Every structure is written in C-alpha cells, then in structure tokens.
C-alpha cells in the first residue's frame, strides 16, 4: 500500500513531463538510468492514496500541493472530497487547487472537519515548534488517517551547508544548484531541522498517537541536474552506490505515519 512501483512512477512521468520521446535531455537520461527523483516518488505516493473519500489537509500548502506537477495538482484536487491548504505564508492565497485556503499556522487553525490525509511537502524542515504542530495534527486527524512527510535529511551535504550559512544566502545557494527550479525568493524560508531525522520523527509522532508505517531515504541527484556532464557523472556515481546497496549521500526522507 505504501510503496510505489516502476509502472506507477512511469505513469506520473508521463503526466508531469509528457511523451518520453519529446522531453529534454535530463528527463530522458533519468529514464535511461531508471532513476526517479524524490519529488516524483512523493507525488506518485500521495496520488496513490487519494480517493473520492479523501479529506486532505496540506500543511504548508503554498501555491500548489505539487509545485512541480501542476497537472497532478489539478487532478488530485478534483478527485478528493476536500483539500484544505494551511500555511502561515500569504503564498497560500494564490493556491488555485485548494478548496479552502487558510493563511494561518496549523496550531491556530480551527475547523469542525476531520482529515484522513495530511501532507508535509518540504515543510517539516522549517517547523520551529514541532510538538505544537503534531499535537494539533493529532486532533485534526481521523483514526486510521495517514500523514505523509516528505522532507530533507538533516545530515545530507546540501542541508548541512545551508545550516551553517546565513539565511540571506539560502536563495542564492538554491539558485546555484537548481536555477529557476529553486523557486521564487518569496518561497525560501528559514530552516530549523527539528523534524529531519528518523529518530526525531518517530519520537515526535509516536508521542501523539501515530505509528510509523513506512520510511524511506530517497536518493537526490538534483544538485547537478543543470549541468549536463556533471549530471551524467553523478548518475554513474549513483549507480555505483546502488550496486553496493547504499544510499546516495544526498538524500531526502519520505515517511508515513498512521493515527492509531
């Protein structure tokens, strides 16, 4: 249930990028190496669990549930029963897919609704008071509801770099590695890294009545995706790590918790 296979990832690829014969060199190369980026895996996983009965709260929802896959954002928002985006940033007011847009912290959000799906898409690393957030989340979730956390691994090289550099430099760092894919400067926020290891997440969610049902490290090769030859070298290096059954040093976390 909480895994995705290559056929599902390929279907998401078609939705996101289009015909494999017509896409650019980078997506074509990833397919050749059988490599799917963490974002693609997260999108495929969330899409898999959404049904017409899904009451979905997207924490830190920003302008879209899947910022790099707008066709899927549209399809998923139309398929679920309700999508509520809650975000203290005013960016959420520009969200075209949420049925309700709440410019608020999760802790201050009040509603009579109960949710059976909650998502944290590259949000957990910014949370300063994780106990308050997960405590409030436990009150909002139905029994048996799931929380999908997709976030940075605190001990990967790029997060370590951002942790020791001033916040004013963070958008510049994103620009060097990811160019336009680094997003707008208004979408760059301070990092706290209080929910960015398996130990921290398990301790936190179990404290408030959640059980870990899935945990993965997703190899992240996006740092060199703009540079054609460095990207090729990185893919070969990644294959080497995979050949000895090791995670690539740069990786993200995809964790799922069920409300007991």
C-alpha positions in Angstrom: 0.0 0.0 0.0 2.7 2.5 1.0 5.1 1.7 -1.8 5.1 2.7 -5.5 6.3 0.5 -8.4 8.1 1.5 -11.6 4.8 1.4 -13.6 3.2 4.0 -11.3 6.3 6.2 -11.4 6.3 5.9 -15.2 2.6 7.0 -15.4 3.5 10.0 -13.2 6.4 10.8 -15.5 4.0 11.0 -18.5 1.7 13.3 -16.6 4.5 15.5 -15.4 6.9 15.6 -18.3 5.0 14.4 -21.4 6.0 11.9 -24.1 9.4 10.4 -23.2 10.5 10.8 -26.8 9.8 14.5 -26.8 11.1 15.6 -23.4 14.5 17.3 -22.8 17.8 15.6 -22.2 17.6 15.5 -18.4 14.3 13.5 -18.1 15.3 11.2 -20.9 18.6 10.5 -19.2 16.9 9.8 -15.9 14.6 7.2 -17.6 17.6 5.6 -19.3 19.3 5.2 -15.9 15.9 4.1 -14.3 16.3 6.9 -11.8 13.2 8.8 -10.4 13.8 12.0 -8.4 12.4 12.2 -4.8 9.7 14.7 -5.9 8.4 12.2 -8.4 8.2 9.4 -5.8 6.5 11.7 -3.3 3.9 12.8 -5.9 3.2 9.2 -7.0 2.8 8.0 -3.4 0.3 10.8 -2.4 -1.6 10.4 -5.7 -1.9 6.6 -5.0 -3.7 7.1 -1.7 -6.1 9.9 -2.8 -9.7 8.7 -3.4 -13.1 10.4 -3.7 -13.4 9.9 0.1 -10.1 11.7 0.9 -10.3 14.7 3.3 -6.9 16.2 2.7 -5.0 18.8 4.7 -1.8 20.1 3.0 0.3 21.7 5.8 2.4 24.5 4.4 0.4 24.2 1.2 1.8 27.2 -0.5 0.6 27.8 -4.1 0.1 24.2 -5.0 0.1 20.7 -3.4 2.7 19.6 -6.1 4.5 22.8 -7.2 6.5 20.9 -10.0 3.5 18.9 -11.2 0.5 21.2 -11.8 -1.5 18.7 -13.9 -1.4 16.3 -11.0 -2.3 19.1 -8.6 -5.4 19.8 -10.6 -6.4 16.1 -11.0 -5.8 15.2 -7.3 -7.7 18.3 -6.0 -10.7 17.4 -8.2 -10.6 13.7 -7.2 -10.5 14.2 -3.4 -13.6 15.2 -1.4 -11.9 18.2 0.1 -8.4 19.8 0.0 -7.5 22.4 2.7 -4.2 24.2 2.4 -2.9 25.7 5.6 0.1 28.0 5.5 1.4 31.0 7.5 2.8 32.4 4.3 0.4 34.6 2.2 1.6 32.5 -0.8 -1.2 30.1 0.0 -3.8 32.8 -1.1 -2.5 32.2 -4.6 -3.3 28.5 -4.4 -5.6 27.6 -7.4 -6.2 24.0 -6.3 -7.2 24.1 -2.6 -10.9 24.1 -1.8 -10.1 26.2 1.3 -7.0 28.4 1.6 -6.1 29.2 5.2 -3.4 31.8 5.8 -2.5 30.6 9.3 -0.2 28.3 11.3 -1.6 24.8 11.8 -1.6 25.4 15.6 -4.1 28.4 15.1 -6.2 26.6 12.5 -9.7 25.8 13.8 -12.3 23.7 11.9 -15.0 21.1 12.5 -13.6 18.9 9.8 -11.6 15.8 10.4 -9.0 14.6 7.9 -7.8 11.2 6.7 -4.8 12.5 4.8 -2.2 15.1 5.8 0.8 16.1 3.7 4.0 17.9 4.6 5.8 18.6 1.3 9.2 20.1 2.0 7.8 21.8 5.1 9.0 19.9 8.1 12.5 21.4 7.9 11.0 24.9 8.6 8.9 24.0 11.7 10.2 25.6 14.9 7.7 24.1 17.3 7.2 20.5 16.1 5.4 19.4 19.3 2.7 22.0 18.9 2.2 21.2 15.2 2.0 17.4 15.7 -0.2 17.8 18.8 -2.7 19.9 16.8 -2.4 17.5 13.8 -3.4 14.6 16.1 -6.6 16.5 17.0 -7.5 17.0 13.3 -6.8 13.5 12.1 -9.4 10.7 11.9 -8.4 7.3 13.5 -6.6 5.4 10.7 -5.7 8.6 8.8 -2.2 8.9 7.4 0.4 11.7 7.5 2.9 11.8 4.6 6.1 13.7 5.5 8.5 14.5 2.6 11.5 16.4 3.8 15.2 17.0 3.8 17.6 14.6 5.5 19.4 16.8 8.1 22.7 15.0 7.5 22.9 15.3 3.7 25.6 17.6 2.4 23.4 20.4 1.0 21.3 20.8 4.2 24.5 20.8 6.2 25.7 23.7 4.0 22.5 25.7 4.4 22.5 25.1 8.2 25.9 26.8 8.6 25.3 29.7 6.2 23.3 32.9 6.8 19.6 32.7 5.8 20.2 35.6 3.3 22.4 33.3 1.3 19.9 30.4 1.1 18.1 31.5 -2.1 21.5 32.2 -3.8 22.6 28.6 -2.9 19.3 27.2 -4.3 19.9 29.3 -7.5 23.4 27.8 -7.9 22.2 24.2 -7.6 18.7 24.4 -9.1 18.5 27.6 -11.1 14.8 28.5 -11.8 13.7 25.3 -10.2 14.9 26.7 -6.9 11.7 28.7 -6.9 11.0 32.3 -6.0 12.8 34.1 -3.2 9.4 34.5 -1.5 9.3 30.7 -1.3 12.6 30.5 0.6 12.1 30.2 4.4 14.4 29.8 7.4 15.3 26.2 8.4 15.1 24.6 11.8 15.8 20.9 11.1 13.9 19.7 14.1 11.9 17.0 12.2 14.6 15.8 9.8 15.9 12.5 11.1 14.1 9.2 11.5 14.7 9.3 15.2 13.2 12.7 15.7 10.2 12.0 13.5 9.4 8.6 15.2 9.8 10.1 18.7 7.6 13.0 17.8 4.8 11.2 16.0 4.6 8.3 18.5 4.2 10.8 21.3 1.0 12.0 19.8 -0.6 8.6 18.9 0.9 7.9 15.4 2.6 4.7 14.2 5.3 4.7 11.6 4.1 2.5 8.7 6.7 3.4 6.1 10.1 5.1 6.0 12.5 5.6 3.0 15.6 7.5 2.1 15.2 8.8 -1.4 18.4 9.4 -3.3 18.5 13.1 -4.5 20.6 13.8 -7.6 19.1 17.3 -8.3 22.2 19.3 -7.3 23.9 18.7 -10.7 20.7 18.5 -12.8 21.5 21.7 -14.6 25.0 20.6 -15.7 24.9 18.1 -18.5 28.3 16.4 -17.9 28.3 16.6 -14.1 24.8 15.2 -14.1 26.0 12.2 -16.1 28.9 11.6 -13.8 26.6 11.8 -10.8 24.2 9.3 -12.3 27.1 6.9 -12.8 28.2 7.5 -9.2 24.7 6.9 -8.0 24.6 3.6 -9.9 27.8 2.6 -8.1 26.2 3.3 -4.7 23.1 1.4 -5.7 25.3 -1.5 -6.9 26.6 -1.9 -3.3 23.2 -1.4 -1.8 24.0 2.0 -0.2 22.0 5.3 -0.2 23.5 8.2 -2.2 25.0 10.7 0.3 22.5 13.4 -0.7 19.0 12.0 0.1 15.6 13.1 1.3 13.1 11.5 3.7 9.7 10.1 2.9 7.9 8.9 6.0 4.3 7.9 6.6 2.5 7.7 9.9 -0.9 6.4 10.8 -3.2 7.8 13.5 -3.9 5.0 15.9 
